[in-house]
């Protein structure tokens, strides 16, 4: 039985290998095994993969949760055989970076197929001949829907530059919409990506060759910076969508388009160089000995009143004497919150103070 990982914590690749009796379907550019497994005995094949970008890890936990449910006999989808790759880009995963060992973004390599990893993924998908795929990613904290943080964003990709709603796309939009209708919680904070065509992205490429797929992007919310809400939602959505029909449904179409511009933390009305400004701060995560470490940087400075934000802290009693530089680690005393060289050394930024 799986060990449970609170807050979607980072799992070392060696530990991930030991968690399950995976099959090795190939090796990465640096000769790390690419893992896979299948559950169920049904005749309808489904493919699910994660870890295309090594610093996007929620999809891995979605896959582990689905495997855990199968072990607990909580997998009623008897018609299906579901195939998983938890990390398609292990060289990036061990570095906690977006790109592979040679600096190539896998999700822009599905035309030239210059990397071992993208070639292996497509070969695996084609061999399974699935009726549906789920492509799992994490999205940045900048995304919101109507001023609410987008904790999950969805996309049924385009298959051509015209963004035409082909019969395959329409059928899949209906199926996803019917799956969303079965979700027990409301859909506030669930957004929809623009369907602009990216011919080198995996989802668009698969649609162009007639393989239906859904992009699930897991995001944050003000009470959940660890993306646990997105993980739970992703697990339920996959199960519900598998069982859903493709009867006409507009629920997916009616999801609001997600927008960029959300800030993480904003200190409002701070006195800085004799003027009153808002100070936006965001967190960057890097890997240090298999542990994620946060560094805080200045994200924006000035009048930020028009920008949605996850957290807001009243700064009218704060006077900053330290120089602030955009995109650099912050050293500043915000009263109850103190930063030194990008490290939070006093205070709690994670309280919901809106």
C-alpha positions in Angstrom: 0.0 0.0 0.0 1.2 3.5 -0.8 2.7 5.8 1.7 0.6 9.0 1.7 2.3 12.2 0.7 0.8 15.3 2.4 0.9 18.6 0.5 2.0 16.9 -2.7 5.5 16.8 -1.4 8.4 16.1 -3.7 9.3 12.4 -4.0 12.8 11.5 -5.0 13.0 9.5 -8.3 14.6 6.5 -6.5 11.8 6.5 -4.0 9.2 6.8 -6.8 10.8 3.8 -8.5 10.4 1.8 -5.3 6.8 2.6 -4.7 5.2 0.3 -7.3 6.1 -2.6 -9.5 6.6 -0.4 -12.5 7.5 -1.6 -16.0 10.5 0.2 -17.6 9.5 1.2 -21.1 12.7 2.9 -22.1 15.4 5.3 -20.8 15.8 9.1 -20.8 18.7 11.1 -22.3 20.7 10.5 -19.2 19.7 6.8 -19.0 17.1 7.1 -16.2 14.3 4.5 -16.5 10.9 5.8 -17.8 8.3 4.1 -15.7 4.9 2.8 -16.7 2.1 0.6 -15.3 -1.4 -0.5 -16.2 -4.5 -1.2 -14.1 -7.8 -2.8 -15.0 -8.6 -5.6 -17.4 -11.1 -3.9 -19.6 -11.0 -3.5 -23.4 -11.1 0.3 -23.5 -7.6 1.7 -23.3 -6.9 5.0 -21.6 -3.5 6.7 -21.3 -2.5 9.1 -18.5 0.9 10.7 -18.1 2.6 13.4 -16.0 6.0 14.9 -15.4 6.6 16.3 -18.8 8.0 19.3 -17.0 10.1 18.3 -14.0 8.9 21.1 -11.8 5.2 20.2 -12.2 4.5 17.4 -9.8 0.8 17.4 -8.9 0.0 15.1 -11.8 2.3 12.5 -10.3 0.3 12.6 -7.1 -2.9 12.3 -9.1 -1.6 9.1 -10.7 -0.4 7.7 -7.4 -3.9 8.4 -5.9 -5.6 6.6 -8.8 -3.3 3.6 -8.3 -4.0 3.7 -4.5 -7.8 3.7 -5.2 -7.3 0.6 -7.4 -5.4 -1.1 -4.6 -8.3 -0.4 -2.3 -10.8 -1.8 -4.8 -12.2 1.7 -5.3 -11.9 1.5 -9.1 -15.4 0.6 -10.5 -14.5 1.3 -14.2 -14.4 -2.4 -15.2 -14.6 -1.6 -18.9 -11.3 0.2 -18.9 -7.6 -0.6 -18.9 -5.7 2.5 -17.8 -2.0 3.0 -18.6 0.1 5.4 -16.6 3.5 7.1 -17.0 4.1 9.1 -13.8 7.2 11.0 -15.1 8.0 11.1 -18.8 10.9 13.5 -18.2 12.9 12.1 -15.3 16.1 14.1 -16.1 14.2 17.3 -15.5 12.4 15.8 -12.5 15.6 15.1 -10.6 16.7 18.7 -11.3 13.2 20.2 -10.6 13.4 22.1 -13.9 11.0 22.5 -16.9 13.4 21.3 -19.6 15.1 18.0 -20.2 18.8 17.3 -19.8 19.6 19.0 -23.1 17.6 22.1 -22.4 14.6 21.2 -24.7 11.0 21.8 -23.7 9.3 18.4 -24.4 6.0 20.1 -24.9 7.4 22.0 -27.9 9.0 18.8 -29.4 6.0 17.1 -30.9 6.8 17.9 -34.5 10.5 17.4 -34.8 10.8 14.7 -32.1 14.3 15.6 -31.3 14.2 14.1 -27.8 14.2 10.5 -26.6 11.4 11.3 -24.2 8.9 12.8 -26.6 9.6 9.9 -29.1 9.1 7.4 -26.3 5.8 8.9 -25.2 4.3 8.9 -28.7 5.4 5.4 -29.3 3.8 4.3 -26.0 0.6 6.1 -26.9 0.4 4.7 -30.4 1.0 1.1 -29.1 -1.9 1.4 -26.7 -4.2 3.0 -29.3 -6.3 4.7 -26.6 -9.8 6.0 -26.9 -8.8 8.9 -24.6 -5.7 10.4 -23.0 -5.1 12.7 -20.0 -2.1 15.0 -20.1 -1.3 16.3 -16.6 0.5 19.5 -15.9 0.8 22.3 -13.2 0.0 25.9 -14.1 1.6 29.0 -12.6 0.0 31.0 -9.9 -0.7 33.9 -12.3 -3.9 32.4 -13.6 -7.4 33.4 -12.4 -10.9 33.1 -13.6 -13.1 36.2 -13.0 -10.8 37.3 -10.1 -10.8 33.9 -8.5 -7.6 31.8 -8.5 -7.8 29.1 -11.2 -7.1 26.0 -9.1 -7.6 23.8 -12.2 -7.7 24.7 -15.9 -8.9 22.4 -18.7 -8.4 22.2 -22.4 -9.7 20.0 -25.2 -6.9 21.0 -27.7 -7.3 22.2 -31.3 -6.3 19.9 -34.1 -5.5 22.6 -36.7 -4.7 26.3 -36.9 -8.3 27.3 -37.7 -9.3 26.0 -34.2 -12.2 24.2 -35.9 -14.6 22.2 -33.7 -14.2 18.9 -35.4 -16.5 15.9 -34.6 -13.7 14.4 -32.4 -13.3 17.7 -30.4 -17.1 18.2 -30.0 -17.5 14.6 -28.8 -14.7 15.0 -26.3 -16.0 18.4 -25.1 -19.4 16.8 -24.5 -17.8 13.9 -22.6 -15.7 16.2 -20.5 -18.7 18.4 -19.8 -20.8 15.5 -18.7 -18.0 14.4 -16.4 -17.9 17.9 -14.9 -21.6 17.7 -14.3 -21.0 14.6 -12.0 -18.4 16.4 -9.9 -19.9 16.8 -6.4 -18.4 20.3 -5.7 -19.1 23.5 -7.6 -16.8 24.6 -10.4 -15.8 28.0 -9.0 -12.0 28.3 -9.7 -12.1 25.9 -12.7 -11.1 27.6 -15.9 -10.7 26.8 -19.6 -7.5 27.5 -21.6 -7.6 29.3 -24.9 -7.6 26.7 -27.7 -4.9 28.5 -29.8 -3.2 25.9 -31.9 0.4 24.9 -31.0 1.6 22.4 -33.6 4.6 21.4 -31.5 2.6 20.7 -28.3 1.7 17.1 -27.5 -2.1 17.7 -27.1 -2.5 19.5 -30.4 -0.3 16.9 -32.2 -2.4 14.0 -30.8 -5.6 15.7 -31.8 -4.2 16.3 -35.3 -3.7 12.5 -35.7 -7.1 11.7 -34.3 -6.2 10.7 -30.7 -8.6 12.5 -28.2 -6.9 14.0 -25.2 -7.7 16.4 -22.3 -5.2 18.7 -20.7 -5.5 19.1 -16.9 -3.5 21.9 -15.4 -3.4 21.9 -11.6 -3.1 25.3 -9.9 -3.1 27.0 -6.5 -5.7 28.8 -4.5 -5.5 31.2 -1.5 -6.1 28.4 1.0 -4.1 25.8 -0.9 -0.7 26.7 -2.2 0.2 23.0 -2.2 -2.4 22.2 -4.9 -4.1 19.5 -2.8 -7.5 20.8 -4.0 -6.4 20.4 -7.6 -5.1 16.9 -6.9 -8.4 15.7 -5.4 -10.3 17.4 -8.2 -8.1 15.8 -10.9 -8.6 12.3 -9.5 -12.4 12.7 -9.4 -12.5 14.3 -12.9 -10.6 11.5 -14.6 -12.8 8.9 -13.0 -16.0 10.8 -13.8 -15.0 11.6 -17.4 -14.2 7.9 -18.1 -17.7 7.0 -17.3 -19.3 10.0 -19.0 -21.3 9.9 -22.2 -20.7 12.1 -25.2 -24.3 13.3 -25.3 -24.6 17.0 -26.1 -23.4 19.1 -23.1 -22.2 22.7 -22.9 -20.7 22.6 -19.4 -17.1 22.6 -20.7 -17.8 25.4 -23.2 -19.3 27.5 -20.5 -16.2 27.4 -18.2 -14.7 30.9 -18.1 -11.4 31.4 -20.0 -8.6 31.7 -17.5 -6.6 34.9 -17.5 -3.1 35.9 -16.5 -2.1 38.7 -14.1 -2.8 37.2 -10.6 -0.3 38.1 -7.9 0.5 35.9 -5.0 1.2 38.2 -2.0 0.6 42.0 -2.1 1.6 44.4 0.7 -0.7 47.4 0.1 0.0 51.1 0.6 3.6 50.7 1.8 5.7 53.9 2.3 8.7 53.5 0.0 11.1 56.2 -1.1 8.6 58.8 0.2 5.7 57.4 -1.9 2.9 55.0 -1.2 3.1 51.8 -3.3 1.9 48.3 -3.4 4.5 45.6 -3.3 3.9 42.2 -5.0 5.9 39.2 -3.8 6.0 35.7 -5.2 7.6 32.4 -4.3 10.0 30.5 -6.5 10.7 26.8 -5.6 14.0 25.0 -6.2 15.2 21.6 -5.2 17.9 21.2 -2.5 18.8 17.6 -1.6 15.4 16.3 -2.7 13.6 19.0 -0.7 11.7 21.9 -2.2 13.1 25.3 -0.9 11.2 28.5 -1.4 12.8 31.8 -2.4 10.8 35.0 -2.4 11.3 37.7 -5.0 9.8 41.1 -5.9 7.1 40.4 -8.5 5.8 43.9 -9.1 5.8 47.4 -7.6 3.5 50.4 -7.9 -0.3 50.7 -8.1 -1.4 47.1 -8.1 -5.0 47.7 -7.1 -6.4 46.3 -10.4 -4.6 43.0 -10.1 -6.2 40.0 -8.4 -4.2 38.4 -5.7 -4.1 35.3 -3.5 -3.1 37.2 -0.3 -3.2 40.8 0.8 -1.5 42.3 3.7 -2.2 45.9 4.9 1.0 47.8 4.7 0.0 51.3 5.6 2.1 51.2 8.8 5.1 49.8 7.0 8.0 52.0 5.9 10.6 50.3 3.7 14.2 51.5 3.8 15.8 48.7 1.7 16.0 49.0 -2.0 13.7 46.7 -4.0 14.6 45.1 -7.3 12.2 43.3 -9.5 12.7 39.6 -10.0 15.5 39.5 -7.4 15.4 37.8 -3.9 13.9 40.2 -1.4 15.5 41.6 1.7 13.0 43.8 3.5 11.3 44.3 6.8 7.5 44.4 6.5 6.9 44.6 10.2 5.5 41.2 11.1 6.9 39.7 7.9 10.7 39.8 7.4 12.7 38.6 4.4 16.5 38.2 4.1 18.1 37.4 0.8 14.9 35.7 -0.4 14.2 33.7 2.7 11.2 34.2 4.9 12.8 34.5 8.4 9.8 35.9 10.3 6.0 36.0 9.9 3.5 33.9 8.0 2.6 34.8 4.4 0.1 31.9 4.2 -2.7 33.3 6.2 -5.8 34.2 4.2 -6.1 37.9 5.1 -8.4 39.1 2.3 
